[in-house]
Amino acid sequence: MKTVYTCFCTDVIHEGHLNIINEAKKLGSVTVGVLADAASIRYNRFPLVSLEDRVKMAEAIPGVDHVVIQNEIMYDEVFAQLHPDYIVHGDNWELPSMQAIRRNIIKLTEQYGGELVEIPYTQNDAVQKNDRQMIEKLAMPEFRRGRLRKLLKMVPIVKTIEVHSGLTGLLAEKTVVVDGEVIDQFDCMWISSLCDSTEKGKPDIELVDMTSRFRTIEDVMEVTTKPIIFDGDTGGLTEHFVYTVRSLERMGVSAVIIEDKTGLKKNSLFGTEVVQTQASIEDFSAKIAAGKKAQLSDDFMIIARIESLILEHGMEDALNRARAFVAAGADGVMIHSRRKEPDEVLEFCDKFRSENKHTPIVVVPSSYNSVSEEELAAHGANICIYANQLLRAAFPAMENAAKSILKHHRAKEIDSELMPIKDIITLIDEL
């Protein structure tokens, strides 16, 4: 009997999937692959249903003979192990990521034999409603909040990009890169105090109040589904920080990062060039403990940002603070550096990991930008934040457009460098 293979990446079985199975049954014995969590995140979206439950869901479909877990987006392992006579797939190949998958399947059929059978994709109101409901569910606070903790268990390093508006949130949500047979996208979003303040034309000294900062979160949350890490600056007074924790938790934010400085906040990029005071270990530990006591769910994370290397207080001070803050209840530590090379960050990661195997480490490779995510992960880093690149990319482009219009007294010369407004509008989903 001929062997037929199809792969599902879904949290719910609908009419379109059943149609695929019915067509597959006509060709032979049907094996369904369930795409693994890590691969689903890179290819499509975060799964709401556990892998175990998705396997059971596929096993319950009439006409399915076998169910396996497909660990990678591409089909190399499937062909090497199963040698299917037919790969059955919907004909929805419009996106570059889907085109890459189709090329991979064609290449493998030429190598191993077999045939790709393309079934017309089911388009009706019920299927479209199911798709919308899955996206809307991903955006709900109770589902979004715990996603960062789950990601930490699923991927080698959580790729996090700065966003400061609904539009940049959409960029983080929808940007997918295809490099040969590798498909990748961001896992998480960072709402930065620096970028939030700069976007509003204000200095980064905690001048923008929390009400305004929360409005940015809401703008981003309304149009995205990915988890959010919030830059909480120093956290403010401990009495105020506990309310911030409750508010962020209620909104569905996954984590807040607070830095161990006190007094009027100065951006860490200035280092020792301006007067900056590091909070005492005791006071900052008490703030962390108070925040942990205030939170209501186990999903939310409070991460301690350590400024010892920025302020040139030494590696041992950074490690002592990391130990103390974890003991106070911190769910992770962020080590900061403004050096051009990653050496001291990697040294911290190595030394911290030698005594603490599990507490997540956050790194922000802005100044030491030559280091790769793979190298950071190899030294024990868990979250990599690209903290200001979208804002820095936008300003020179806008300035260039403004200068061109002033110089030429018209917009024609700059038009070839501008994205068509129609392409921007297509980022925005309509209900």
RODO-2510 file (C-alpha; in nm, 4 decimals, decimal comma):
residues 431
     n   res          X          Y          Z
     1     m     0,0000     0,0000     0,0000
     2     k     0,1270     0,3492    -0,0868
     3     t     0,2349     0,5730     0,2020
     4     v     0,0926     0,9244     0,2246
     5     y     0,2243     1,2006     0,4491
     6     t     0,0805     1,5375     0,5500
     7     c     0,1851     1,7771     0,8242
     8     f    -0,0395     1,9896     1,0480
     9     c     0,0578     2,3057     1,2353
    10     t    -0,2668     2,3930     1,4065
    11     d    -0,4410     2,4098     1,7433
    12     v    -0,7788     2,3080     1,6034
    13     i    -0,8925     2,0660     1,3322
    14     h    -1,1335     2,2284     1,0895
    15     e    -1,2965     2,1514     0,7569
    16     g    -0,9805     2,2275     0,5608
    17     h    -0,7761     1,9689     0,7497
    18     l    -1,0476     1,7057     0,7119
    19     n    -1,0539     1,7723     0,3389
    20     i    -0,6774     1,7129     0,3224
    21     i    -0,7187     1,3793     0,5062
    22     n    -1,0073     1,2686     0,2827
    23     e    -0,7999     1,3352    -0,0277
    24     a    -0,4943     1,1676     0,1250
    25     k    -0,6935     0,8514     0,2063
    26     k    -0,7644     0,8036    -0,1628
    27     l    -0,3906     0,7643    -0,2235
    28     g    -0,2943     0,5157     0,0485
    29     s    -0,2115     0,4777     0,4184
    30     v    -0,2098     0,8200     0,5856
    31     t     0,0558     0,9415     0,8291
    32     v     0,0050     1,2838     0,9861
    33     g     0,3027     1,4803     1,1130
    34     v     0,2441     1,7221     1,3996
    35     l     0,4904     2,0099     1,3837
    36     a     0,6949     2,0385     1,7057
    37     d     0,6694     2,3482     1,9252
    38     a     1,0092     2,5008     1,8414
    39     a     0,9497     2,4588     1,4690
    40     s     0,5968     2,6015     1,4955
    41     i     0,7322     2,9164     1,6587
    42     r     0,9785     2,9769     1,3758
    43     y     0,7318     2,8944     1,0984
    44     n     0,3889     3,0118     1,2015
    45     r     0,2761     3,1060     1,5514
    46     f     0,2990     3,0047     1,9125
    47     p     0,0966     2,6872     1,9805
    48     l    -0,1841     2,7269     2,2340
    49     v    -0,2341     2,3523     2,2668
    50     s     0,0418     2,1276     2,4001
    51     l     0,2279     1,9010     2,1587
    52     e     0,0872     1,5965     2,3396
    53     d    -0,2700     1,7209     2,2920
    54     r    -0,2073     1,8108     1,9286
    55     v    -0,0863     1,4548     1,8681
    56     k    -0,4025     1,3143     2,0315
    57     m    -0,6112     1,5512     1,8200
    58     a    -0,4518     1,4174     1,5014
    59     e    -0,4871     1,0544     1,6159
    60     a    -0,8608     1,1078     1,6625
    61     i    -0,9191     1,2051     1,2981
    62     p    -1,0975     0,9262     1,1072
    63     g    -0,8778     0,7860     0,8315
    64     v    -0,5446     0,8655     0,9986
    65     d    -0,3308     0,5515     1,0309
    66     h    -0,0214     0,6919     1,2019
    67     v     0,0851     1,0140     1,3762
    68     v     0,4464     1,1281     1,4149
    69     i     0,6145     1,4430     1,5410
    70     q     0,7831     1,6515     1,2717
    71     n     1,0748     1,8201     1,4476
    72     e     1,1846     2,0540     1,1701
    73     i     0,9980     2,2855     0,9356
    74     m     1,1644     2,1296     0,6315
    75     y     1,0926     1,7712     0,5300
    76     d     1,4429     1,6175     0,5129
    77     e     1,3924     1,4000     0,8233
    78     v     1,0469     1,2929     0,7029
    79     f     1,1806     1,1664     0,3691
    80     a     1,4862     1,0016     0,5240
    81     q     1,2778     0,8051     0,7756
    82     l     0,9408     0,7468     0,6068
    83     h     1,0167     0,7531     0,2318
    84     p     0,6569     0,8629     0,1545
    85     d     0,5100     0,7945    -0,1864
    86     y     0,3001     1,1100    -0,1612
    87     i     0,3248     1,4381     0,0278
    88     v    -0,0188     1,5973     0,0460
    89     h    -0,0376     1,9709     0,1122
    90     g    -0,2747     2,2601     0,0551
    91     d    -0,1933     2,4829    -0,2413
    92     n    -0,1447     2,7899    -0,0180
    93     w     0,2148     2,8702    -0,1167
    94     e     0,1856     3,2505    -0,1425
    95     l     0,4172     3,3482     0,1456
    96     p     0,7975     3,3263     0,0961
    97     s     0,8166     3,0828     0,3888
    98     m     0,5652     2,8522     0,2207
    99     q     0,7506     2,8755    -0,1096
   100     a     1,0693     2,7661     0,0665
   101     i     0,8885     2,4615     0,2075
   102     r     0,7538     2,3731    -0,1364
   103     r     1,1049     2,3968    -0,2878
   104     n     1,2334     2,1677    -0,0135
   105     i     0,9639     1,9075    -0,0829
   106     i     1,0275     1,9173    -0,4597
   107     k     1,4022     1,8766    -0,4022
   108     l     1,3436     1,5756    -0,1767
   109     t     1,1011     1,4056    -0,4171
   110     e     1,3700     1,4332    -0,6845
   111     q     1,6215     1,2765    -0,4459
   112     y     1,4087     1,0055    -0,2827
   113     g     1,1211     0,9640    -0,5257
   114     g     0,7604     1,0365    -0,4431
   115     e     0,5145     1,3036    -0,5512
   116     l     0,3762     1,6277    -0,4120
   117     v    -0,0037     1,6387    -0,4316
   118     e    -0,1482     1,9873    -0,3856
   119     i    -0,5060     2,0191    -0,2620
   120     p    -0,7020     2,3438    -0,3127
   121     y    -0,6927     2,5351     0,0150
   122     t    -1,0326     2,5496     0,1828
   123     q    -1,1559     2,9080     0,1945
   124     n    -1,4888     2,9680     0,3618
   125     d    -1,6324     3,1706     0,6494
   126     a    -1,5987     2,8891     0,9036
   127     v    -1,2277     2,8301     0,8297
   128     q    -1,1520     3,2027     0,8325
   129     k    -1,3380     3,2387     1,1626
   130     n    -1,1295     2,9574     1,3150
   131     d    -0,8086     3,1292     1,2027
   132     r    -0,9198     3,4638     1,3496
   133     q    -1,0201     3,3030     1,6778
   134     m    -0,6784     3,1406     1,7174
   135     i    -0,5036     3,4748     1,6636
   136     e    -0,7400     3,6583     1,8985
   137     k    -0,6883     3,3935     2,1659
   138     l    -0,3116     3,4332     2,1406
   139     a    -0,3534     3,8054     2,2124
   140     m    -0,5571     3,7574     2,5302
   141     p    -0,3695     3,8524     2,8514
   142     e    -0,4090     3,5151     3,0223
   143     f    -0,2528     3,3367     2,7225
   144     r     0,0128     3,5961     2,6370
   145     r     0,1445     3,6460     2,9929
   146     g     0,2931     3,2995     3,0401
   147     r     0,4390     3,2661     2,6938
   148     l     0,7875     3,3930     2,7806
   149     r     0,8374     3,1223     3,0432
   150     k     0,7282     2,8627     2,7867
   151     l     0,9599     3,0055     2,5205
   152     l     1,2565     2,9746     2,7556
   153     k     1,1968     2,5982     2,7573
   154     m     1,1418     2,5702     2,3819
   155     v     1,4160     2,7692     2,2067
   156     p     1,7947     2,8044     2,2512
   157     i     1,7633     3,1813     2,2904
   158     v     1,4573     3,4095     2,2888
   159     k     1,5005     3,6624     2,0055
   160     t     1,3533     3,9923     2,1273
   161     i     1,3143     4,3163     1,9287
   162     e     1,2355     4,6666     2,0515
   163     v     0,8952     4,8126     1,9634
   164     h     0,7595     5,1562     2,0489
   165     s     0,4270     5,1784     1,8640
   166     g     0,1536     4,9691     1,7107
   167     l     0,3278     4,9825     1,3712
   168     t     0,6641     4,8639     1,5064
   169     g     0,4717     4,5967     1,6956
   170     l     0,3297     4,4769     1,3641
   171     l     0,6817     4,4668     1,2202
   172     a     0,7965     4,2487     1,5093
   173     e     0,4867     4,0307     1,4745
   174     k     0,4939     3,9767     1,0983
   175     t     0,8562     3,9943     0,9865
   176     v     0,9635     3,6480     0,8708
   177     v     1,2966     3,5863     0,7001
   178     v     1,3689     3,2980     0,4638
   179     d     1,7394     3,2251     0,4191
   180     g     1,7700     2,9223     0,1942
   181     e     1,5817     2,6556     0,3903
   182     v     1,5975     2,8394     0,7231
   183     i     1,2829     3,0257     0,8325
   184     d     1,3090     3,2625     1,1276
   185     q     1,1207     3,5344     1,3118
   186     f     1,1275     3,7192     1,6441
   187     d     0,9913     3,5511     1,9558
   188     c     0,9247     3,8457     2,1826
   189     m     0,8976     4,2271     2,2033
   190     w     1,0825     4,4753     2,4265
   191     i     0,9148     4,8020     2,5232
   192     s     1,2092     5,0241     2,6044
   193     s     1,2073     5,3292     2,8269
   194     l     1,4721     5,4895     2,6049
   195     c     1,2789     5,4340     2,2819
   196     d     0,9423     5,5203     2,4376
   197     s     1,0843     5,8485     2,5688
   198     t     1,2725     5,9306     2,2488
   199     e     0,9663     5,8615     2,0342
   200     k     0,7837     6,1228     2,2431
   201     g     1,0751     6,3689     2,2187
   202     k     1,1509     6,3423     2,5907
   203     p     1,4780     6,2688     2,7733
   204     d     1,5302     5,9189     2,9097
   205     i     1,5170     6,0166     3,2785
   206     e     1,1897     5,8486     3,3795
   207     l     1,0119     6,1693     3,2727
   208     v     0,7438     5,9816     3,0751
   209     d     0,4975     5,8612     3,3373
   210     m     0,3651     5,5084     3,3699
   211     t     0,0225     5,6008     3,2354
   212     s     0,1843     5,7035     2,9071
   213     r     0,4129     5,3987     2,9085
   214     f     0,1114     5,1717     2,9625
   215     r    -0,0620     5,3372     2,6671
   216     t     0,2278     5,2245     2,4466
   217     i     0,1834     4,8701     2,5760
   218     e    -0,1868     4,8823     2,4936
   219     d    -0,1177     5,0139     2,1418
   220     v     0,1188     4,7230     2,0807
   221     m    -0,1044     4,4619     2,2417
   222     e    -0,4055     4,5583     2,0335
   223     v    -0,2334     4,4479     1,7109
   224     t     0,0071     4,1713     1,8187
   225     t     0,0186     3,8333     1,9924
   226     k     0,3833     3,7910     2,0920
   227     p     0,4937     3,8227     2,4553
   228     i     0,6188     4,1549     2,5906
   229     i     0,9101     4,2383     2,8191
   230     f     0,8749     4,5825     2,9759
   231     d     1,1625     4,8138     3,0618
   232     g     1,0737     4,9310     3,4127
   233     d     1,3805     5,1562     3,4590
   234     t     1,4648     5,1552     3,8323
   235     g     1,1147     5,0446     3,9274
   236     g     1,0733     5,3711     4,1201
   237     l     0,9845     5,3621     4,4861
   238     t     0,9169     5,0152     4,6185
   239     e     0,5673     5,1267     4,7199
   240     h     0,5020     5,2287     4,3588
   241     f     0,6713     4,9261     4,2037
   242     v     0,4241     4,6804     4,3564
   243     y     0,1405     4,8595     4,1762
   244     t     0,3356     4,8564     3,8524
   245     v     0,3758     4,4793     3,8846
   246     r     0,0034     4,4309     3,9372
   247     s    -0,0815     4,6550     3,6402
   248     l     0,1620     4,4853     3,4024
   249     e     0,0480     4,1420     3,5116
   250     r    -0,3166     4,2342     3,4550
   251     m    -0,2391     4,3702     3,1076
   252     g    -0,0729     4,0442     3,0031
   253     v     0,2907     4,1584     3,0003
   254     s     0,5274     3,8638     3,0518
   255     a     0,8130     4,0320     3,2381
   256     v     0,9498     4,3568     3,3767
   257     i     1,3199     4,4348     3,3945
   258     i     1,4332     4,6817     3,6603
   259     e     1,7862     4,8153     3,7050
   260     d     1,9758     4,8400     4,0309
   261     k     2,0246     5,2168     4,0286
   262     t     1,8755     5,4848     4,2482
   263     g     1,8002     5,8553     4,2235
   264     l     1,7381     6,0385     3,8963
   265     k     1,7799     5,7814     3,6214
   266     k     2,0562     5,8428     3,3651
   267     n     2,0874     5,6247     3,0575
   268     s     2,3444     5,3498     3,1017
   269     l     2,5112     5,4391     2,7705
   270     f     2,6761     5,7317     2,9532
   271     g     2,8444     5,4927     3,1984
   272     t     3,0714     5,6806     3,4401
   273     e     3,0607     5,9971     3,2272
   274     v     2,7636     6,1154     3,4359
   275     v     2,6950     6,0662     3,8040
   276     q     2,4991     5,7429     3,8525
   277     t     2,4310     5,5758     4,1851
   278     q     2,3901     5,2023     4,2168
   279     a     2,1311     5,0901     4,4692
   280     s     2,2510     4,8868     4,7627
   281     i     2,2097     4,5123     4,7355
   282     e     1,9794     4,5168     5,0382
   283     d     1,7471     4,7893     4,9072
   284     f     1,7193     4,6460     4,5574
   285     s     1,6641     4,2952     4,6928
   286     a     1,3808     4,4314     4,9073
   287     k     1,2232     4,5898     4,5980
   288     i     1,2388     4,2592     4,4102
   289     a     1,0907     4,0708     4,7054
   290     a     0,8074     4,3225     4,7370
   291     g     0,7282     4,2901     4,3661
   292     k     0,7229     3,9108     4,3835
   293     k     0,4962     3,9220     4,6859
   294     a     0,2544     4,1524     4,5020
   295     q     0,2153     3,9457     4,1858
   296     l    -0,0821     3,7126     4,1619
   297     s     0,0177     3,4606     3,8950
   298     d     0,3181     3,2346     3,8533
   299     d     0,3500     3,3429     3,4889
   300     f     0,4837     3,6955     3,5427
   301     m     0,8605     3,7470     3,5704
   302     i     1,0660     4,0119     3,7509
   303     i     1,4167     4,0333     3,6078
   304     a     1,7012     4,2190     3,7827
   305     r     1,9258     4,4308     3,5616
   306     i     2,2791     4,4579     3,6999
   307     e     2,4754     4,7772     3,6264
   308     s     2,8052     4,6802     3,7924
   309     l     2,9987     4,6433     3,4650
   310     i     2,8550     4,9676     3,3237
   311     l     2,9664     5,1556     3,6359
   312     e     3,3037     4,9760     3,6449
   313     h     3,2405     4,8159     3,9840
   314     g     3,3879     4,4869     3,8706
   315     m     3,2875     4,1312     3,7889
   316     e     3,2718     4,0093     4,1486
   317     d     3,0272     4,2860     4,2396
   318     a     2,8083     4,1852     3,9438
   319     l     2,8113     3,8202     4,0515
   320     n     2,7422     3,9042     4,4168
   321     r     2,4437     4,1102     4,3093
   322     a     2,3175     3,8331     4,0809
   323     r     2,3316     3,5840     4,3669
   324     a     2,1531     3,8196     4,6053
   325     f     1,8820     3,9212     4,3598
   326     v     1,8034     3,5600     4,2702
   327     a     1,7845     3,4803     4,6412
   328     a     1,5394     3,7699     4,6788
   329     g     1,3129     3,6120     4,4182
   330     a     1,4280     3,7521     4,0814
   331     d     1,3166     3,5286     3,7949
   332     g     1,6181     3,6227     3,5848
   333     v     1,9201     3,8519     3,5678
   334     m     2,0202     4,0927     3,2951
   335     i     2,3888     4,1776     3,2645
   336     h     2,4663     4,5061     3,0913
   337     s     2,7836     4,6319     2,9247
   338     r     2,8767     4,9182     2,6953
   339     r     3,2056     4,7729     2,5753
   340     k     3,2519     4,7094     2,2043
   341     e     3,3568     4,3492     2,2667
   342     p     3,1414     4,0853     2,4408
   343     d     3,4211     3,9484     2,6605
   344     e     3,2987     4,0701     3,0006
   345     v     2,9395     3,9684     2,9284
   346     l     3,0495     3,6210     2,8232
   347     e     3,2726     3,5982     3,1313
   348     f     2,9777     3,6874     3,3543
   349     c     2,7587     3,4281     3,1820
   350     d     3,0222     3,1572     3,2225
   351     k     3,0831     3,2304     3,5893
   352     f     2,7147     3,2675     3,6769
   353     r     2,6276     2,9478     3,4888
   354     s     2,8990     2,7543     3,6715
   355     e     2,7032     2,7988     3,9947
   356     n     2,3475     2,8561     3,8687
   357     k     2,2287     2,6339     3,5837
   358     h     1,8684     2,7459     3,5530
   359     t     1,8054     3,1165     3,6225
   360     p     1,7580     3,2908     3,2848
   361     i     2,0256     3,5376     3,1733
   362     v     1,9273     3,8366     2,9596
   363     v     2,1798     4,0139     2,7359
   364     v     2,1506     4,3298     2,5240
   365     p     2,4173     4,3291     2,2497
   366     s     2,3853     4,6927     2,1396
   367     s     2,7464     4,8088     2,1765
   368     y     2,9010     4,4602     2,1450
   369     n     2,6951     4,3860     1,8337
   370     s     2,9420     4,1519     1,6603
   371     v     2,8506     3,8580     1,8848
   372     s     2,6004     3,6082     1,7449
   373     e     2,2949     3,4650     1,9141
   374     e     2,4504     3,1184     1,8872
   375     e     2,7620     3,2314     2,0745
   376     l     2,5560     3,4001     2,3448
   377     a     2,3445     3,0864     2,3877
   378     a     2,6583     2,8713     2,4059
   379     h     2,7684     3,0758     2,7081
   380     g     2,4324     3,0327     2,8801
   381     a     2,2365     3,3413     2,7728
   382     n     1,8617     3,2802     2,7349
   383     i     1,7141     3,6089     2,6109
   384     c     1,8772     3,8386     2,3540
   385     i     1,7237     4,1866     2,3325
   386     y     1,7813     4,4094     2,0295
   387     a     1,6963     4,7138     2,2353
   388     n     1,6850     5,0151     2,0026
   389     q     1,7584     4,9149     1,6426
   390     l     1,4135     4,9899     1,4951
   391     l     1,4124     5,3441     1,6346
   392     r     1,7699     5,4042     1,5199
   393     a     1,6838     5,2781     1,1713
   394     a     1,3748     5,4978     1,1421
   395     f     1,5251     5,8348     1,2340
   396     p     1,7960     5,8622     0,9643
   397     a     1,5486     5,7423     0,7006
   398     m     1,2938     6,0080     0,8021
   399     e     1,5610     6,2772     0,8244
   400     n     1,6873     6,1859     0,4767
   401     a     1,3329     6,2170     0,3350
   402     a     1,2790     6,5548     0,5029
   403     k     1,6105     6,6933     0,3704
   404     s     1,5370     6,5693     0,0178
   405     i     1,1979     6,7406     0,0098
   406     l     1,3490     7,0665     0,1388
   407     k     1,6330     7,0494    -0,1127
   408     h     1,4267     6,9670    -0,4212
   409     h     1,1014     7,1400    -0,3219
   410     r     0,9123     6,8251    -0,4186
   411     a     0,8908     6,4575    -0,3181
   412     k     0,9858     6,2898    -0,6477
   413     e     1,3567     6,2401    -0,5685
   414     i     1,2957     6,0573    -0,2431
   415     d     1,0031     5,8473    -0,3640
   416     s     1,2152     5,5525    -0,4823
   417     e     1,3481     5,5123    -0,1262
   418     l     1,0033     5,5094     0,0321
   419     m     0,7842     5,2078     0,0959
   420     p     0,4504     5,2358    -0,0893
   421     i     0,1783     5,3305     0,1552
   422     k    -0,0290     5,0410     0,0188
   423     d     0,2389     4,7956     0,1400
   424     i     0,2338     4,9505     0,4863
   425     i    -0,1447     4,9367     0,5059
   426     t    -0,1415     4,5645     0,4212
   427     l     0,0373     4,5026     0,7531
   428     i    -0,2806     4,6090     0,9310
   429     d    -0,5401     4,3361     0,9650
   430     e    -0,9070     4,4127     0,9131
   431     l    -1,1744     4,2327     1,1111
***
